[in-house]
């Protein structure tokens, strides 16, 4: 059944509205956690006095997110406003994803892809966490869109927008390298293959200008200094094994499953692995089939290249490292750059696979298999999205603390609790009479007669030590919450 342009437009706005709703749903459910508070405080530091720059070079990320957030937070400093920036970036991403997939396939695939992304667990998680990753994803979505447009129009302004999108993606998060470098490389090599020397000259000049204006300063003023300040690549020797080679196609499917948060479901996880192997092998097949277009070949090449680079750099403990010899592995925020490339290339590969199959009933079974895998994945991910998550409990703790007049007692803030404490307690306008102290002020041999212990996220070792000591000294210990790293709250008082 054919659908007119007006019906397509209405359907697009309906799905886009659902897409935005899922990003906004329970946006404030979880209080910010440690990394978000770091972004919040660092971004408000001064540009003129250099304090923002000094803070950025002590991190692992490029400067664009913190610079943009610096001006964004000048408008408002609430957590809602802080998180709405990512929702704006996510909305732009959704619009350009739809346009990109539409150009590659048809409106049904484009609408379906937008819908699937809206219920993808780690997409919504990424949007609702204040960090640079969503900004990177937006520019990668823009990069894919302008890459396809420049192949269609051969327009100078479109090519400039394509290059700027790639540059901004790298300036947002270094992981964009896995997509941007193959994307820029294959765009340049196309001009060599088709022998359009004027275009090749133009592209080369644009690349050179971009390298001088953007790449050189990024390396010398940021990346080089961040590498010096953060020694995370000192690893034990890793030896390639047969098991590494065997797991190469399996990890690809599990990576897709990771974004839907379904790798804990054994049966469904097996289907996703099969799904991934089919996509991977189909991407290779597209490279050798003459009937496929340059854009289709190049996009599947980018998918294969990005995944190969990612896989082996993680295996050899070069990428996804957080501390020396400590890797987060394949399934972490360091893999978020795959979201745009999966969203663009997987629908394109499925669409092309259907077109290559001439037997009608096989086309139907191919469609049913892929739809079943995607439907089952979204069916599992959706309830988890409705439950949302708790990365910290500072807002809930502030209610308990104020209700029990914690402002009259000594309070020890452990881990990164001081950020949430300062933000949420300020909303109660209560006068704090007791001392509020950091964990390094805890003297286990001379504890106050009564005190609160409030712990949030990492660096919370003193919480358990203090609670144990209070029990040992005969204190009455009321543990209001013990969620582990996301948050722990206790009140200790001597028996009278």
VENGI-V582311 format. One record per run of one state. SS is the DSSP state (2 for helix, 1 for strand, 0 for the rest). FROM is the first residue (numbers start at 1). TO is the last residue. Records with the same first field share a line. If there is no record, write none. Layout:
SS: FROM-TO  FROM-TO
This chain:
0: 1-4  25-33  43-50  57-63  76-78  105-106  119-120  129-132  154-155  173-173  195-196  230-241  247-247  261-265  289-293  316-320  324-325  328-332  336-337  357-359  388-393  404-405  409-409  416-416  429-435  442-449  457-460  473-474  483-483  487-487  495-496
2: 5-24  34-42  51-56  64-75  79-104  107-118  121-128  133-153  156-172  174-194  197-229  242-246  248-260  266-288  294-315  333-335  338-356  360-387  394-403  406-408  417-428  439-441  461-472  484-486
1: 321-323  326-327  410-415  436-438  450-456  475-482  488-494
